[in-house]
Amino acid sequence: MQAARRLYLYAMSGITLAVIATGLVILVEVVVTQSGLLDRGPNAYAPAPRERISQAVAMLGVGLPVWAIHWLLIQRGLAAGRPERLAEHGSAIRAGYLTLVLTVSVLFWVSSASTLLVSLIWSISGSGSSFAWLDLPDPVSGVSTAAVAFIVWLYHGVVRRGDLAAGPVQGAAAWLPRLYLYGLSLGALVASILGLQSLVSGLTVVPEFDEGYARLSAIEGGVTFGAWGVVWAAHWFYAGRLAVADGWRGAQEQVSRMRLAAFIATIVVAVGFSISSISELLQGILAPAIGEVPYEGDQTGPALVRPLASAIPWLLVWWPHVRWLRREPAAADPLRALHQVRLATHAPAAIALALGGTGIGWLLGIGIDIAFGGDRRSNLYGVPWTFELALWVPMAIIGLIVWAWHWSSVLARRRRDPEGEANSTIRRAFLYLTLGVGVVVALASATLILYRLVGSILGAGLGGNAVSELSTPIGAVVTAAIALVYHGSLLRADQRRRPDEMPERVPVAPAVPVAAATRRSLELVGPVGADLDAALAAARAALPAGIDLVAREP
């Protein structure tokens, strides 16, 4: 009953809040336009002011009272002494509503503020009249939307801080706000670095016929880099402060799976972008060396600057996050530290293996095409197979180097603690994920091969060169088969070391009679889902000769 009531109140609050925000945006637009503070963009639609004012008044007149009534009913449930106060305070619906409003409003106000800055910089640079044909952003829309969205975001942020100051929350009420905090941080980081790449592209590649677009791209890239960079830095700094804070928030944040997932996701994204950017950089060097230039009129210098501008920031993101993860307060717990190290090696190894394997599959396809007389051509630029070679050789090499680097750490840990690693949930998940992806790739490629073969046998007249069309699927099947055989053998070896199949441990003969041996009872504990068998195996491996851990007799 309470859940249905709560869902209704928050749904109506959200709908009417959107109506109020839209009305305020329209009203601010009219005020700014009529005051002469800003002019609309050259391509912006500008209806009559009286019509816009009518729309704004209608939306505010209907939306504001309805929102106020529903929101006051919600907030009244949090008043001291109310019987439903604790349930409302820890409600997943309330946390989800605040998280959604915060996410949507911050996206609107940051993007709109960026639009305003782009317009102002474009005008200040003296390019306004020179490129009037460009689809320039509207500063009036930018300032009105940014102002209203910022007010909405700020108010609901204060509301959320008040909820957290009232006491601990559990479950979805705790992890949903973390999803906003860490998800927005990662998204802002990606947007910021992509903006930097656009800035560099606009500054280095300026063909005469595209000068306006290049200049606008540079301005938009610089503003995006700065705006979303500030958002990332502010949210990540706030999250870092929470992790070292006193009280229940710091204790929860330190062991939060969402925080750990944010670190791993950031590392994986950084590894993927780093591999792609370095591969593109090497492609820019290799392509001219074999006589292939991807773009007409493109020069080697600018072609190398763009991927370099992407590779350097992502490398600077990758390394610090790995170091920060290892220095997390919760890493003082040896068991948690072991899990974090496993994640920090298996996750990058997975993305590197996927990218490197893709490159190898394409290279095998090129080799098959050349060896059996295909007429392979690039689908992008209509150039011979040599350009594809320049495209995929760097991806295969860099991907496999990064995979081998991380996988060597995995193999070293398994040599030190075979039982613990064999029973690790993280390792097992990685192996099953790799096998699953390999099977899907092999099935999809085999389907294409069979389709082409059956069509040829039946005389379906599919057209095209059969060797060229089958070369890439065959290369993918071969690559997937190699990955399946290798990782499948590792999984079989791990399964032979499962606790229920491991040979009974031979006790170490004590130096003194058993009756006279010194004994101390210990209890092994860990968080929910912890791999206690791995921890026990690691502890046994670290004990000196003559000392052993034995199970308590029932």
Secondary structure, 3 states (H helix, E strand, C coil): CHHHHHHHHHHHHHHHHHHHHHHHHHHHHHHHHHHCCCCCCCCCCCCCHHHHHHHHHHHHHHHHHHHHHHHHHHHHCCCCCCCCHHHHHCCHHHHHHHHHHHHHHHHHHHHHHHHHHHHHHHHHCCCCCCCCCCCCCCHHHHHHHHHHHHHHHHHHHHHHHHHHHCCCCCCHHHHHHHHHHHHHHHHHHHHHHHHHHHHHHHHHCCCHHHHHHHHHHHHHHHHHHHHHHHHHHHHHHHHHHHHCCCHHHHHHHHCCHHHHHHHHHHHHHHHHHHHHHHHHHHHHHHHHHCCCCCCCCCCHHHHHHHHHHHHHHHHHHHHHHHHHHHCCHHHHCHHHHHHHHHHHHHHHHHHHHHHHHHHHHHHHHHHHHHHCCCCCCCCCCCCCHHHHHHHHHHHHHHHHHHHHHHHHHHHHHHHHCHHHHHCCHHHHHHHHHHHHHHHHHHHHHHHHHHHHHHHHHCCCCCCCCHHHHHHHHHHHHHHHHHHHHHHHHHHHHHHCCCCCCCCCCCCCCCCCCHHHCCCCCCCCCCCCCCCHHHHHHHHHHHCCCCCCCCCCCC
